[in-house]
Amino acid sequence: MSDSPEIRNQVNATLNARSRTLLEGVDRSHARAMLKAIGFSDDDLKKPIIGIANTWTEIGPCNFHLRVLAARVKEGIRAAGGTPMEFNTITISDGITMGTEGMKASLISREVIADSIELTARGNYFDGIIALNACDKTIPGTIMALIRMDIPGIALYGGSIKPGVYNDKDITIQDVFEAMGAYASGRITFDELHAIENAACPGPGACGGQFTANTMAMIGEVLGICPMGMSDVPADVPAKDDVARALGAVIVRMIEEDLRPSKIITRTALENAIAACAGSGGSTNAVLHALAFAREAGIDFTLDDIEEISKRTPLICDLKPTGKFTAIDLHNAGGIRLFTQRMLEGGYLDGGALTVTGKTMAEEAASAVETPGQKVITTLENPISHEGGLHILKGNLAPNGGVVKLKGDENRYFKGRARIFNREEDAYHAVQAKEIVAGDVVVIRYEGPQGGPGMREMLQVTAAIVGQGLGKDVMMVTDGRFSGATRGLMIGHIAPEAMVGGPIGLLEEGDTIIVDIDQRSINVDLTDAQLAERKARWVAPKPHYTSGVMAKFARMAAQADDGAVTNTAAGLAR
């Protein structure tokens, strides 16, 4: 291409239509002057301006390497003829804050991440945007922002951590939580617990199983908002730098073709995403975030749709926490590309869905290469389970629904007595004190979107129960979230939540709770009249926060079956 100013400016005019508002003309001299102070030249400011939303932090391994990855992304943008401008946003580590009041900040951070990226992008008129994410809430938060902005955009996952090794066995952070429970029950020594703690996280990257981060990274590729084959590249390998550089050409091409999220994240794409989660044994948090994507995009998508998709989708990935293998094992087996190809072969995905590369999902998956002898992804003829890992339960305890993740070998029916806890810490202490026994139903409430606020995950509680060998003998129910060490019936996202007078808030110690997976039901053995009588006596507790961001979220957040988003007409009106 000619390098003459006339040709260059003509080309730029087709790529920097948005940023010209901020940077072109005599009346924008002051803006250019301030950017020149940073080191940008006249030529830089005539090129398409690509924002890089970086969720880097040194508080935790998931996002720690993103500062280096951003430098590679900028190299690729410059090589493709664009000008990168990096900015940062926040992140809260679920794994670090787990089991404390601090984890209430996690889900709330998803909204702050989306809001902050939106504000920065709107204020600076980027022509395109690349969002670097890694941990549980930075992935959905960045994707929500891209949906809102609807300018050419890509979300790139920083990659999975390498597994730790203890006694010649691959371990993840899940093993630390389970070891805590094992130590409390006297099954291992403190030295063994400490050795597992020291080995579990050997470097940068997000938690290594099909927990929320890797589930949402897979969903990013299957949604089409990340180029296929890029998310599952591990964090700490040279190939991650290569995919980061490659994004420059992709984003510039997207600007040329005006390929925006609204053309990619459609109802079909959301159906594909849920099928991928169900087929891989992904986190139940994907339900919450997929509903949030739908609300941001104005797409009619509900829990009933999710149940229908999961029910017809086989589970074909043997991944932790319910299976044997880590996310890196999946990558080495052939990756998300191979998984997607297999799902397409079975008709469980729509291959016509568009991706950020301009190719369809089917075109991207066609180049999958299966590693001979791999055991991570099963054949369609011999799935781990004939139903997906996600199940949506409804009944008089969850009129709007609750979510459970199953591998297929858990109890299909459970009837037990309710043990009531109004916060996570109380439940954890009861488990550690061995006050929970086989046949109990641990109910942890007032942990929902508004009640928590923020829907803490109960991994510390679930792992402690598993560590004591009670995983299949105790059921757990919450209006918050369960994650990670799933071995039995753990029903979360109960809606409506206790704080708004949902039935879970009406339960009393000793009530009988019945779950029937085949019937997709969850009920308390009470009549409608008994529930109504309790509802008449029920009084909402005082909120935990009366000012600041936590109180703001509690006032504005939707229920879990609406994705717990704040960007809704009802929420904005409160």
Sequence and secondary structure as in RCSB ss.txt:
>XXXX:A:sequence
MSDSPEIRNQVNATLNARSRTLLEGVDRSHARAMLKAIGFSDDDLKKPIIGIANTWTEIGPCNFHLRVLAARVKE
GIRAAGGTPMEFNTITISDGITMGTEGMKASLISREVIADSIELTARGNYFDGIIALNACDKTIPGTIMALIRMD
IPGIALYGGSIKPGVYNDKDITIQDVFEAMGAYASGRITFDELHAIENAACPGPGACGGQFTANTMAMIGEVLGI
CPMGMSDVPADVPAKDDVARALGAVIVRMIEEDLRPSKIITRTALENAIAACAGSGGSTNAVLHALAFAREAGID
FTLDDIEEISKRTPLICDLKPTGKFTAIDLHNAGGIRLFTQRMLEGGYLDGGALTVTGKTMAEEAASAVETPGQK
VITTLENPISHEGGLHILKGNLAPNGGVVKLKGDENRYFKGRARIFNREEDAYHAVQAKEIVAGDVVVIRYEGPQ
GGPGMREMLQVTAAIVGQGLGKDVMMVTDGRFSGATRGLMIGHIAPEAMVGGPIGLLEEGDTIIVDIDQRSINVD
LTDAQLAERKARWVAPKPHYTSGVMAKFARMAAQADDGAVTNTAAGLAR
>XXXX:A:secstr
    HHHHHHHHHHH TTTHHHHSSGGGHHHHHHHHTTT  HHHHHS EEEEEE   SSSSTTTTHHHHHHHHHH
HHHHTT EEEEEE     HHHHTTSGGGHHHHHHHHHHHHHHHHHHHHHT SEEEEEE STTHHHHHHHHHHHH 
SSEEEEE  B   EEETTEEE HHHHHHHHHHHHTTSS HHHHHHHHHHS  SSSB SSSSHHHHHHHHHHHHTS
S TTTTTS TTSHHHHHHHHHHHHHHHHHHHHT  HHHHS HHHHHHHHHHHHHHT  THHHHHHHHHHHHHT  
  HHHHHHHHHTS B B BTTTSSB HHHHHHHTHHHHHHHHHHHTT S TT B TTSSBHHHHHTT    TT  
SB  TTS SBSS SEEEEEETTEEEEEEEE  SSS SEEEEEEEEESSHHHHHHHHHTT   TTEEEEE S STT
TTTS  B HHHHHHHHHTT TTT EEEESSB  S  SS EEEEEES GGGT GGGG  TT EEEEETTTTEEEES
  HHHHHHHHHH      S SSHHHHHHHHH   GGGTT S SHHHHH 
